Amino acid sequence: MAGAIAYVSRDTDGVQWKKLLEAGLGPLDFRTLKGGFGNTADVEVALAWKPDKGVLDSFKNLKLIVSLGMGVDHLLADNRVPEGVPITRIMDDGLVGQMSEYAIYWALRHHRDIDQYAELQRNQTWKPLDFVDTIHRRIGIMGLGTIGQDTARKFAQLGFPTAGWSRSPKSLPGIETFHGSDGLTKFLARSDILVAVLPLTRETHGILNAKTFARLPKGAYLINMARGGHVVDADLLAALDSGELSGAVLDVFNTEPLPADHPYWTHPKVHVTPHVAGATNPRTASPGVIENIKRLRAGQPLIHTVDPKSGY
Ligand code: OXD
């Protein structure tokens, strides 16, 4: 039998992954964190989500690391990820669809004043509010990778003026695009609802800070479904309290789980969800992983590879 596959995640027991991979690859020597990795020298492929520091480095014959999330910061944060071992990430249409659903749900809820109507209902008050025309609610998608592009396209289909910002220039039909630090100021100035879907890298760490919030239109709304590390929490709380921002939806946090005493939990302008905007769906993510394991074993070039230097 070929080398072992190690499932290095605490999120699930890995049973579904084993079944799906075996359906595509035949019987596998599949080892899990829970069941124990046995002789670590046998491990050829690691499927990893937030591995403990040094675990991947203990697999001395490792040939491939598969990130079980679309983000790879959870791997690159471990400076003992073995150098030279290729890293791939999952490309999961199921996860991408969930992420855009999440952004659209919260944007529409804000756009259509649903929280205000809920409050009015609590007081048994019948009071239609002024509405903002869709063509005047400008959506800004920060990050134009696979998720950002899908989300931007769907907002544009709903009739919202939609723009995207990325590090390097991108062109997308029906979407106004901005790039680089010059483009950022212009992009922020026209974003009434800012949706963050950036990868977390050295350059994007702390990018959602006081300076950024000050460049948004007054009363802008933030949806962060990227990483908590993008946010300077004290700056976000100050921008909410001053009215610079009208609200924030946060799915990701600097510390997860969000500590029990964190002000976000009870802030009247904050909605908290526990990093669920997009969950890896083994059914939709496994075909790409099977393809890469086949390619690895046939000595062919891998797909969905990650450049550890750029961080995505
Ligand atoms: C991911 C995530 O990176 O779920 O896929 O955060």
Boltz pocket constraint, residues with backbone or C-beta under 6 A from the ligand:
constraints:
  - pocket:
      binder: B
      contacts: [[A, 68], [A, 69], [A, 70], [A, 71], [A, 72], [A, 95], [A, 226], [A, 275], [A, 278], [A, 279], [A, 280]]
      max_distance: 6.0
